[in-house]
Every structure is written in C-alpha cells, then in structure tokens.
C-alpha cells in the first residue's frame, strides 16, 4: 500500500476514463453515420441501433467516472461547478469548457433515444446533428487539456478518430436520399447459360 501512497490515482483514473469516454463517443458517431448512410444495410438495423444507444450510455458512464475522479484529485481542485458549468474551471477554462459542453450534448443525445416517440423521428434526427458538435468539442478537449496527447499524440488521435467521421459524413451528404441500397449483382450471359 505504501508504494501507491505517492501516486495520483485519481488523476490516472480521470485521464483513462476520459480517453475511454472519447473512444465510446467516437464508436457511437461512426456507427450512427454508417447506419444513416445505409452502408451496413437494413437487415440488422434494430440491433445496430441498440448497439449505438449502448455505446452512447457507455460513453456517458466513462464520462461520469472521468468527472468523479477529477473531483477526488487533490491537485487539480475541481468542484462540481467546474464539471457542470462551461468556463467555471480554474484550470484551462476554455479546454475544460469544450469537454463540459461535449458532455451535455452527449447526455442530450443519449436521453433523446428515450424521447424519440414523443418528439418524432424528424426532430430526433435533427437533434442528432449535435453529435458532430459533441465529437469535435470532445476531441478539442482531449487534445488541449489532456496530458496524454501532447506532441504527436493529439494529431494522431484526430486523424484516427476524425477521418472515418469525415469520410462517412461525405458519403452521407453525397448519397442521394432515395438511392438504392446495395444492388444485387447482375448475372452475365455466360452465367445465365451455365
């Protein structure tokens, strides 16, 4: 136990949980975009939506652990307001504010799954545009306030997490709404006569 006495356990937990939360958010955004582009087909849409929802809640759970660990960290001195109110943090207020706003957007999106029938499909889809904001703000928060992403780590994270989001967004924009899903391959004359 004495070997652990000098280690900032809460800081390690906060850093790890923050990165895990961003990972779940990234996977949720990837899956949501892949579903909206119909690249995954429509056969397993209900299961994929369930996985999308689960990833959102797992991201929020890791975010809660991230915030709870920051409250327990004796060196950073964060109070509840620093975690809940943008620009209230005494340490890197702009970088932390990006994380706070991303967290609120993540919560709004996760709760919207429960309200989907009440608010209607169109409003629910419109709300989901906020996922782009949550993703970008969370990435900015990780890169600008995270100590683990200094140097090359930040650009690598942005490239690995952001490239699929950019590509899937372009596919979503450039694919016409009424475009057929994956068409069945046509048989050639040689295949028909065989």
Rosetta blueprint (number, residue, H / E / L):
1 X L
2 X H
3 X H
4 X H
5 X L
6 X L
7 X L
8 X L
9 X H
10 X H
11 X H
12 X H
13 X H
14 X H
15 X H
16 X H
17 X H
18 X H
19 X H
20 X H
21 X H
22 X H
23 X H
24 X H
25 X H
26 X H
27 X H
28 X H
29 X H
30 X H
31 X H
32 X H
33 X H
34 X H
35 X H
36 X H
37 X L
38 X L
39 X L
40 X L
41 X L
42 X L
43 X L
44 X L
45 X H
46 X H
47 X H
48 X H
49 X H
50 X H
51 X H
52 X H
53 X H
54 X H
55 X H
56 X H
57 X H
58 X H
59 X H
60 X H
61 X H
62 X H
63 X H
64 X H
65 X H
66 X H
67 X H
68 X H
69 X H
70 X H
71 X H
72 X H
73 X L
74 X L
75 X L
76 X L
77 X L
78 X L
79 X L
80 X H
81 X H
82 X H
83 X H
84 X H
85 X L
86 X L
87 X L
88 X L
89 X L
90 X L
91 X L
92 X L
93 X H
94 X H
95 X H
96 X H
97 X H
98 X H
99 X H
100 X H
101 X H
102 X H
103 X H
104 X H
105 X H
106 X H
107 X H
108 X H
109 X H
110 X H
111 X H
112 X H
113 X H
114 X H
115 X H
116 X H
117 X H
118 X H
119 X H
120 X L
121 X H
122 X H
123 X H
124 X H
125 X H
126 X H
127 X H
128 X L
129 X L
130 X H
131 X H
132 X H
133 X H
134 X H
135 X H
136 X H
137 X H
138 X H
139 X H
140 X H
141 X H
142 X H
143 X H
144 X H
145 X H
146 X L
147 X H
148 X H
149 X H
150 X L
151 X L
152 X H
153 X H
154 X H
155 X H
156 X H
157 X H
158 X H
159 X H
160 X H
161 X H
162 X H
163 X H
164 X H
165 X H
166 X H
167 X H
168 X H
169 X H
170 X H
171 X H
172 X H
173 X H
174 X H
175 X L
176 X L
177 X L
178 X L
179 X L
180 X L
181 X L
182 X L
183 X L
184 X L
185 X L
186 X L
187 X L
188 X L
189 X H
190 X H
191 X H
192 X H
193 X H
194 X L
